[in-house]
Every structure is written in C-alpha cells, then in structure tokens.
Amino acid sequence: MSADALDQVPLIETVVTTTGSDGAVNCAAMGVRWGERELVFWPFEDTRTLKNLRLRGEAVVHLTDDVLLFVQSALGHPRPAMRAASVVAGSVIEEAHSWREVVVMEITSTEDGMARSRVRARVVGSGTGTGQPLGLCRARHAAVEASILASRLKWLGGERVWAELARLQELVDKTAGPRERAAMDYVRRYVADRT
C-alpha cells in the first residue's frame, strides 16, 4: 500500500507492546493507521516505545475496549496478563480482542512540532482473543480523549486540559460503568499531580 493510500485508512486507538533491551514489556496507547498489510503510528521521541522499536524493530498492536487499560497505557505503566507472540519476539495482551504482530519497515522524523517519529510497519502475524467487544460507549470515548489530552498537558496547558476534562466528565457521569469511571479518575489524578 502506498504511503498516500495508508494515510486514508482510519486512525484506530490501540495498545502497542514493545520489548526493551532488558526484556521488560512496555504498553503504550497509540493511534494507528490500520491498514490490512501495513500500519503507521507516531510515537513521541524519548519514549520507551520508540527506543524499543529502534532497538528490536518489532511490536504487537492490540485492539481492546478496556478503557482502563488504554488510559493506564497512555499515562502509566500497566502490567496486564500477557503471553508470547507467535511470529515476533513480543508479547500479546491476553484480554485483547485482536492483535497484529508487526515488523518495522521505516522510522522517520516528523515535522509536526510535537517531537514524534512516523513508524511504518508490516503485518507479519495476527490473532483474535476470546472476548467479544462490547460496542460503542460514550464514556469510553470520553476517557480515551481525556487521556490523550492529559498526555499533551505540557503543550496544551493545565487550564485548557481541566476545561476539557470537565466537559468530558459529563459524558462519563451519564454513561459510565465501573471501568470507565476508574479510567476517568486515573486521568484526573494524573493531571492533578502535574498541575
């Protein structure tokens, strides 16, 4: 698939696992252009994800509707149950609905002002889990958006992030279950500790 064609496929929020030189698995929330044979994503410079991708050139990209796992992956260091991947030397999150094992084809710097690199990867394996996705939930989407805002706190500033969190909290209050409430609480604590 050409780079232009890949830029036209949906950007899907995922959890990416990579492995460091010490064997530690890192989970990172990441928006990914989700093609059938190739994926593109943009990790920030100086992150474990980008360091691991440069070191090993492999990752596992997961689809999940577990918003707490996504938020913790965006803002912290979760340790979900994992098992070995089939094709790459990586780890699959056991509770993921599906995943793709990928090998890096190219890493290039971006000029977006946010100190990120563009990673283009080829799909070399995939799998599906046993759980069924629960479908759309406004509170999940609100918590995902809140975690993205929190991860950009240094660029957006506390006042703007808090204003957006207040707006998103209304969706959580109306439609959330326990995992969504826990995810939003996690985001609010993260922002409070940094503002």
Disulfide bonds with the S-S distance in Angstrom:
none
